[in-house]
Amino acid sequence: MARAWDVLESYRGTLFEGDWPSIPHLFLITMEKHAGSKAFTIIKGSEKVSLTYQQVHQRILDVATYLLSKGIGKNDRIILNGKNSPEWAIAYLGILFCKATVVPLDNQMATERVEALSAFSEAKGFFGDRDVIERLAGGAWPDSQAFFIYLDAEGDEQGTGFAQIPTGDTSIEASELPSGEDIAAILYTSGTTGHEKGVILTHANFTSDVYQAGDPEFLAISSEDIFYALLPLHHSYTMTAVFLESLMHGCELLFGQGIVVSRVLNEMRVGNVTLFLAIPLLYNKLLAGLMKKVREKGIFTYVLIRSLMWINGRLRKSLHINLGRRWFHQLLDGIGMIDNKLCICGGGPLSPSTFRQYQQLGLDFIQGYGLTETAPILTLNPVSRFKVTSVGKVFPLVDMRIANADLLGVGEVQVKGPNICKGYYKDLANTAQLFTEDGYLRTGDLGALDREGYLYLKGRVKNLIVTEGGKNVYPEEIEDLFQTHPQVEQVLVRAYIANKSARAEGIEAVIFPDVEHYKQLGYNAQLISQDIDKVVSEVNKKLMPYKKVTRTTIIDKPMAMTSTKKIQRGKVSRTFERLRGNS
């Protein structure tokens, strides 16, 4: 079988050395074929404003030359902290072109954390939005010679404006670029437990992952496709699966201006987006909004649409016939997906019900799985051979095993491969714990593999609940069942001590209701509580007796989340333990 990375044979030994190219080499390979094609695009009103690959290349060289003039070189660390934009992407690539290491940070991170991580990284420079740079205390910066560059503003006495970076040297040779084994990035995990660790990733970690994801077995991508960078680019999921994947294929990349549903829909329509990658929360909201509009048209229309969806689902499964785009053209246009070729979900588990409904509407919809430490993708569901309840097939160059499996084949997912990180920055203790004695990375996730190499996730090792009868309960499986209920904005399933003498664990659902949903219905607190109880009862009907929710807590403020919309489970649980005295 021909593989996506076979093309590298034409460049190995001439453009680059070793098994995998660096990210700059990957860009140059694309430049050879797509110099005049659109690379980076933003939407202004109803207009598209784009830069070609040739124009982007020149700006990359401008940035690289500027950094070299500042004495920046191999392994020097540069902070990148800004909203999604062409400037962010060009700065990222410019840093790598001069062999430095990029350290992307969350644009929403508290100032004291930005300062702390910049100091910990011993950063020599900072690319950021003006509001971020202005909040930084000058005395806290670790290097008095450090420089600041505004990604979104003109320069002043504190920093240089990105647009003011002068034209650079166009003679940087391929031989002067980093190798695949050089460090490309240090990615600080968002930390659902509240503790950031700096994941060290090489160029080869990223490029090997990009070529595996872009293999025809998994994704049929052409240079005509248009990617959409909606989620924060500092996160490994968007960085690899959207930003770097689009570069590998010579695609156009549209930069989203924020997760506001009305803006997202406009950008997807105007931008003619064909590949949409998002997280479960956003897919659930889009689907809930669509089905709400269908219900508002009356019971007859609702039943008709749901019946046609069911029929199309059966046709797709049994005869591989898809009539959804014809039948639901108006509905798909309403959520900006009329041009969409493929939806990919990552960053967390998606309810099988949500998955099926998108398939029934005529959209190709697949899931993947990975983590920051694996650059990040380990599995993807092949478009032509997807399995609804699986997070995908293991990549061909990834060696995955299930350690300490129980009778059902469930155990910890452990992996080896070219996309596996080197460890954590300045953290030998956690690096040692990350790997087994024989070199496999411990993911901390519980799952099972079938005979065809498809992975089925159950949850996190540290979240596992053990009942009085010794049964294992995975909170994430229960949380998935709440995803399709519009009354629930957030849910966290956790253990509590149901029997203190026996130390038996019960199952609690902490729920933050959808305020807007209930406001439209005119519900008071008592009615909300009664309705949430009904939702919990419906969920419990789908669960085995030992998995049923036995305590419900309704909260009036949303739970803390990461920038990729994951609940900070450790932080929330610690809060409840303090309030309830470890109950």
C-alpha positions in Angstrom: 0.0 0.0 0.0 1.3 3.4 -1.0 1.7 5.7 2.0 1.6 9.5 2.3 5.2 9.6 3.6 6.6 7.7 0.5 7.0 11.1 -1.2 9.8 11.9 1.3 12.1 9.5 -0.6 12.5 12.2 -3.3 13.8 14.7 -0.8 15.7 12.5 1.7 19.5 13.1 1.3 19.0 16.2 -0.7 16.6 18.5 1.1 16.9 16.9 4.5 18.7 14.0 6.3 17.2 11.3 8.6 13.9 9.6 8.8 11.6 12.7 9.0 11.9 16.3 7.8 11.8 19.2 10.1 8.7 21.5 10.0 10.6 24.1 7.9 11.6 21.4 5.4 7.9 20.2 5.3 7.0 23.8 4.4 9.6 24.0 1.6 8.3 20.7 0.1 4.9 22.3 -0.1 6.3 25.5 -1.5 7.7 23.6 -4.4 4.2 22.7 -5.6 1.9 25.4 -4.2 3.8 28.7 -4.1 1.0 30.7 -5.7 -1.9 29.0 -3.8 -3.7 30.6 -0.9 -2.1 29.7 2.5 -3.5 31.9 5.3 -6.9 33.6 5.2 -9.0 35.7 7.5 -12.6 36.9 7.1 -13.4 40.6 7.2 -17.1 41.1 7.1 -18.1 39.2 3.9 -14.6 39.3 2.3 -11.7 36.9 2.4 -8.2 38.3 2.8 -5.5 35.9 1.9 -1.7 35.4 1.7 -0.2 32.9 -0.7 2.4 30.4 0.3 5.0 32.5 -1.5 4.0 35.6 0.5 4.0 33.6 3.8 7.5 32.2 3.0 8.8 35.8 2.6 7.4 36.8 5.9 8.8 33.7 7.6 12.2 34.7 6.3 11.7 38.2 7.6 11.0 36.9 11.1 13.8 34.4 11.0 16.3 37.0 9.9 15.1 39.4 12.6 15.6 36.7 15.2 19.0 35.8 14.0 20.0 39.5 14.2 18.9 39.4 17.9 21.4 36.5 18.4 18.7 33.8 18.5 19.8 30.4 17.5 19.5 26.7 18.1 17.4 25.6 21.2 16.8 29.2 22.3 13.2 29.4 23.6 10.8 32.0 22.3 7.3 32.5 23.8 4.3 32.8 21.4 1.2 34.0 23.1 -1.6 35.4 20.9 -5.0 34.8 19.4 -5.3 32.7 16.2 -4.0 34.7 13.3 -1.7 34.6 10.2 0.8 36.5 12.3 0.8 33.8 15.0 1.4 31.1 12.3 4.2 33.1 10.6 5.9 33.8 13.9 5.7 30.1 14.8 7.4 29.1 11.5 9.9 32.0 11.6 11.1 30.8 15.1 11.6 27.3 13.7 13.4 28.5 10.6 16.3 29.9 12.8 16.5 26.6 14.8 15.0 28.1 17.9 12.3 26.4 20.0 8.7 27.8 20.1 6.9 27.9 23.4 3.2 28.5 22.7 1.1 29.7 25.6 -2.6 29.9 26.2 -3.8 33.4 25.2 -6.2 33.3 28.2 -3.6 32.3 30.7 -3.3 34.4 33.9 -0.5 37.0 33.7 1.4 35.5 36.7 1.4 32.1 34.9 2.7 33.6 31.7 5.5 35.3 33.7 6.3 32.1 35.6 6.4 29.8 32.5 8.4 32.4 30.6 10.9 32.5 33.4 10.9 28.7 33.8 11.5 28.3 30.0 14.3 30.9 30.2 12.8 32.6 27.2 14.8 35.1 25.2 11.9 36.7 23.3 8.1 37.1 23.3 5.6 37.3 20.4 2.2 38.3 21.8 -0.9 40.4 21.5 -0.6 43.9 22.9 -3.0 43.3 25.8 -0.9 40.4 26.9 2.4 42.2 26.7 1.1 45.3 28.5 0.1 43.1 31.4 3.5 41.6 31.9 5.5 43.2 34.7 8.9 44.3 33.3 10.8 43.3 36.4 9.5 39.8 36.2 11.0 39.1 32.8 14.0 36.7 33.2 16.3 38.1 30.6 17.0 41.9 30.5 18.0 41.5 26.8 14.7 39.9 25.9 12.6 41.5 23.1 8.8 41.9 22.7 6.9 41.8 19.4 3.3 42.8 19.1 1.4 40.4 16.8 -1.6 42.7 16.5 -0.4 46.3 16.9 2.1 48.9 16.0 5.4 49.1 17.9 6.2 51.4 20.8 9.0 51.9 23.4 8.1 48.4 24.9 8.0 46.3 21.7 8.2 46.1 17.9 5.1 45.8 15.8 5.0 42.6 13.7 4.3 44.6 10.6 7.5 46.7 11.2 9.8 43.6 11.0 12.0 44.5 7.9 12.4 42.4 4.8 14.7 39.6 5.6 17.4 37.4 4.0 16.0 35.2 1.3 19.2 33.0 1.2 18.6 30.8 4.2 19.6 27.4 2.8 17.9 24.1 3.6 21.1 22.9 5.1 20.9 25.7 7.7 17.5 24.5 8.9 16.9 22.3 11.9 17.0 18.5 11.6 14.1 16.2 12.4 15.6 15.4 15.8 16.0 19.0 16.9 13.5 20.3 19.5 10.6 22.2 17.8 8.4 23.1 20.7 7.8 22.9 24.4 4.0 22.6 25.0 2.7 23.2 28.4 -0.2 20.9 29.1 -3.4 22.8 30.0 -3.7 20.7 33.1 -7.2 19.5 34.0 -5.4 18.7 37.3 -4.1 22.3 37.5 -0.4 21.5 37.1 1.4 22.4 33.9 4.2 20.2 32.5 6.3 21.2 29.5 6.2 18.5 26.9 9.3 18.4 24.7 8.5 17.7 21.1 10.9 17.4 18.2 10.3 18.3 14.6 10.1 14.6 13.7 7.4 14.0 16.4 5.2 16.5 14.6 6.0 15.7 11.0 5.7 11.9 11.5 2.3 12.5 13.0 1.2 14.8 10.2 2.1 12.4 7.5 0.4 9.5 9.3 -2.8 11.5 9.8 -2.7 12.6 6.1 -2.4 9.1 4.8 -5.2 8.2 2.4 -6.2 5.3 4.7 -7.4 7.9 7.2 -8.0 11.3 5.5 -8.6 11.9 1.8 -7.3 15.5 1.7 -6.4 17.5 -1.4 -4.8 20.9 -1.9 -8.3 22.3 -2.7 -9.5 21.7 0.8 -9.9 24.6 3.3 -9.1 24.0 6.9 -10.6 26.1 9.8 -8.4 27.1 12.8 -11.1 27.8 15.3 -9.7 26.2 18.5 -6.6 27.8 20.1 -3.5 27.1 18.0 -1.3 26.7 21.1 -3.1 23.4 21.8 -1.4 20.4 20.2 -4.7 19.2 18.6 -5.2 22.3 16.5 -1.5 22.8 16.0 -1.0 19.5 14.4 -4.3 18.4 13.0 -5.2 21.9 11.5 -2.2 24.1 11.2 0.6 21.7 10.3 -1.7 19.3 8.4 -2.9 22.1 6.1 0.7 23.0 5.4 1.6 19.5 4.5 -1.2 19.3 1.9 -0.8 22.8 0.5 -4.3 23.8 1.7 -5.8 27.1 2.6 -6.1 27.7 6.3 -8.8 30.0 7.6 -8.2 31.6 11.0 -11.3 31.8 13.2 -11.7 35.0 15.3 -13.3 33.3 18.4 -15.8 30.7 19.5 -19.0 32.7 19.1 -21.6 30.6 17.2 -22.9 33.5 15.0 -19.3 34.4 14.0 -18.3 30.7 13.4 -21.3 30.2 11.1 -20.4 33.3 9.1 -16.8 32.4 8.8 -17.6 28.8 7.7 -20.0 30.1 5.0 -17.9 32.9 3.7 -14.7 30.8 3.9 -16.2 27.8 2.2 -14.7 25.5 4.9 -14.4 21.9 3.8 -12.6 20.4 6.8 -13.9 21.3 10.3 -12.1 20.1 13.4 -13.6 20.8 16.8 -14.3 19.5 20.3 -17.4 17.7 21.5 -18.8 20.8 23.3 -19.0 22.8 20.0 -20.4 19.9 18.0 -23.1 19.3 20.6 -24.0 23.0 20.6 -24.3 23.2 16.8 -26.5 20.1 16.7 -28.7 21.2 19.6 -29.2 24.6 17.9 -30.1 22.8 14.6 -32.6 20.4 16.2 -34.1 23.2 18.2 -34.9 25.1 15.0 -36.4 21.9 13.6 -38.7 21.5 16.6 -39.9 25.0 16.3 -41.3 24.2 12.9 -43.8 21.9 14.5 -44.2 18.2 15.4 -44.9 17.1 11.8 -41.7 18.7 10.4 -39.7 17.4 13.4 -40.9 13.8 12.9 -40.4 14.0 9.2 -36.8 15.2 9.5 -35.9 12.6 12.2 -37.4 9.9 10.0 -35.5 11.0 7.0 -32.3 11.1 9.1 -32.9 7.6 10.2 -33.5 6.4 6.6 -30.4 8.1 5.4 -28.4 6.5 8.2 -29.6 3.1 7.2 -28.9 3.8 3.5 -25.3 4.9 4.3 -24.6 1.9 6.5 -26.1 -0.8 4.3 -25.8 0.5 0.7 -23.2 3.3 1.1 -25.7 5.7 -0.4 -25.8 9.3 1.0 -28.8 11.4 0.3 -28.3 13.7 3.3 -26.8 16.6 1.5 -29.8 16.6 -0.9 -32.4 16.2 1.7 -31.0 18.4 4.4 -29.3 21.1 2.2 -31.1 24.0 4.0 -30.4 22.6 7.4 -26.7 22.1 6.7 -26.5 25.6 5.2 -28.0 26.9 8.4 -25.0 25.6 10.4 -22.4 26.7 7.8 -21.6 23.1 6.7 -22.9 23.0 3.2 -19.4 22.9 1.8 -18.1 20.6 4.5 -16.4 17.4 3.4 -15.4 16.1 6.7 -15.9 16.8 10.4 -13.3 15.5 12.9 -13.8 15.4 16.6 -10.9 15.4 19.1 -10.0 16.7 22.5 -12.4 14.5 24.3 -15.0 11.7 23.9 -18.2 12.4 21.8 -21.5 10.8 22.4 -22.2 8.0 19.9 -25.7 9.5 19.5 -24.2 12.9 18.4 -21.9 11.0 16.1 -24.8 9.1 14.4 -26.9 12.2 14.0 -24.2 14.0 12.0 -23.7 10.9 9.9 -27.5 10.8 9.3 -27.5 14.4 8.2 -25.1 13.4 5.4 -21.8 14.6 6.9 -18.7 12.4 7.1 -17.9 12.5 10.8 -14.9 10.8 12.5 -13.2 10.8 15.8 -9.6 10.6 16.8 -7.5 10.2 20.0 -4.2 11.4 21.3 -2.5 13.5 23.9 0.0 16.3 23.9 2.8 13.9 24.7 2.2 12.1 21.4 2.2 15.2 19.1 -0.8 14.4 19.6 -2.7 12.0 17.3 -2.5 8.2 17.9 -5.7 7.0 16.2 -8.2 8.1 13.6 -11.3 6.5 12.3 -10.9 5.9 8.6 -13.7 7.7 6.7 -14.6 4.7 4.7 -14.4 2.2 7.6 -15.3 4.1 10.7 -16.7 2.5 13.9 -19.1 4.7 15.8 -18.1 3.6 19.3 -14.4 3.7 18.6 -11.9 6.6 18.7 -10.2 5.2 15.7 -7.7 2.8 14.2 -4.1 2.9 15.5 -1.7 4.7 13.2 0.5 2.3 11.2 3.8 3.5 12.8 2.5 3.5 16.3 3.0 0.4 18.5 0.1 0.3 20.9 -0.5 -2.2 23.7 -3.0 -2.6 26.5 -1.2 -3.1 29.8 -2.7 -5.1 32.8 -5.9 -5.8 30.9 -8.9 -7.1 32.9 -11.2 -9.9 31.7 -12.9 -7.5 29.3 -9.6 -6.5 27.7 -9.6 -3.1 29.3 -6.3 -1.8 30.6 -3.9 1.2 30.3 -3.1 2.3 26.8 0.7 2.4 26.3 2.5 3.5 23.1 5.7 3.7 21.2 6.4 5.5 17.9 8.1 8.3 16.0 5.6 10.9 17.4 6.3 10.1 21.1 7.8 13.0 23.1 11.2 13.1 24.7 9.8 13.8 28.1 9.1 16.9 30.2 11.2 20.1 30.3 13.3 20.3 33.5 11.3 17.5 35.1 13.2 14.3 35.4 10.9 12.8 38.0 7.7 13.1 35.9 9.6 12.0 32.8 10.7 8.8 34.5 7.1 8.1 35.5 5.9 8.8 32.0 7.7 5.8 30.4 7.7 2.1 31.3 11.0 0.2 31.7 10.8 -1.1 28.2 10.2 2.4 26.7 6.4 2.6 26.3 4.7 5.8 27.1 2.0 5.5 29.8 -1.0 7.5 28.5 -3.0 7.2 31.7 -6.1 6.3 29.6 -8.0 3.1 30.0 -9.1 1.3 26.8 -9.4 -1.9 24.7 -8.3 -2.9 21.2 -10.3 -5.0 18.8 -8.7 -7.4 16.3 -8.6 -4.8 13.6 -6.6 -2.4 15.7 -9.5 0.0 16.6 -9.3 1.6 20.1 -12.2 1.9 22.5 -11.6 4.3 25.3 -13.2 3.9 28.7 -11.7 6.7 30.8 -8.7 7.9 32.8 -6.9 5.6 35.2 -7.0 8.3 37.9 -10.7 8.9 37.5 -11.7 5.2 37.9 -14.5 4.6 40.4 -14.5 1.2 42.3 -17.9 0.3 43.7 -18.7 -1.7 46.9 -19.1 -4.8 44.8 -15.6 -4.3 43.2 -17.0 -3.2 39.9 -15.1 -0.6 37.8 -17.1 2.5 36.7 -15.6 5.0 34.2 -17.0 8.5 34.8 -16.5 9.6 31.2 -18.9 6.9 30.0 -21.7 8.3 32.2 -20.8 11.9 31.3 -21.2 11.0 27.6 -24.8 10.1 28.1 -25.6 13.7 29.3 -24.2 15.3 26.1 -27.4 15.0 24.2 -29.6 16.7 26.9 -29.9 20.4 26.1 -30.8 21.1 29.8 -27.2 20.3 30.9 -24.4 22.8 30.1 -21.7 21.0 32.1 -21.5 17.7 34.0 -18.8 16.1 36.0 -19.2 12.5 37.4 -17.2 11.7 40.4 -17.0 9.3 43.3 -18.1 10.0 46.8 -18.0 7.9 50.0 -21.5 6.4 50.2 -20.6 4.1 53.1 -17.9 5.5 55.4 -17.4 2.4 57.4 -17.0 0.2 54.3 -15.3 3.1 52.3 -17.7 2.2 49.5 -17.8 4.7 46.6 -21.1 6.0 45.3 -21.5 7.9 42.0 -22.3 11.7 42.0 -23.2 13.9 39.0 -22.3 17.5 39.5 -24.4 19.5 37.0 -24.4 23.1 35.9 -27.7 23.6 34.0 -28.0 25.5 30.7 -29.2 28.9 32.1 -30.4 30.2 28.7 -32.5 27.0 28.1 -34.3 27.4 31.4 -34.6 31.2 31.1 -36.6 30.8 27.9 -38.9 28.3 29.7 -39.4 30.7 32.7 -38.3 28.0 35.2 -37.4 28.8 38.8 -34.8 26.9 40.9 -37.3 24.3 42.0 -38.6 23.5 38.5 -35.0 23.3 37.3 -34.1 20.9 40.0 -37.1 18.7 39.2 -36.2 18.7 35.5 -32.6 17.9 36.1 -33.8 14.9 38.3 -35.7 13.7 35.2 -32.6 14.0 33.1 -30.6 11.9 35.6 -33.4 9.3 35.7 -33.3 9.1 31.9 -29.5 8.6 32.0 -29.8 6.0 34.7 -32.2 3.9 32.6 -29.4 3.4 30.1 -26.9 2.2 32.8 -26.2 -1.0 34.6 -27.3 -0.9 38.2 -23.8 -0.5 39.6 -23.2 2.5 37.2 -26.3 4.5 38.2 -25.9 8.0 39.5 -26.9 7.9 43.2 -26.4 11.6 44.1 -27.0 14.7 42.1 -25.6 18.2 42.9 -26.8 21.2 41.0 -24.5 24.2 41.0 -25.2 27.8 40.1 -21.8 28.7 38.7 -20.0 27.0 35.8 -17.1 24.7 36.6 -13.5 25.9 35.7 -12.5 24.8 32.3 -9.3 24.7 30.2 -9.0 26.7 27.0 -10.0 23.6 25.1 -13.2 23.4 27.1 -12.4 20.5 29.3 -13.6 20.7 32.9 -10.6 21.0 35.3 -11.6 17.9 37.1 -9.0 18.0 39.8 -9.7 21.6 40.7 -13.5 21.0 40.9 -13.2 17.8 42.9 -10.8 19.5 45.4 -13.4 22.3 45.9 -16.2 19.9 46.6 -14.0 17.9 49.0 -13.3 21.1 51.0 -17.0 22.0 51.1 -18.2 18.6 52.1 -15.4 17.6 54.4 -14.1 14.8 52.0 -17.5 13.2 51.6 
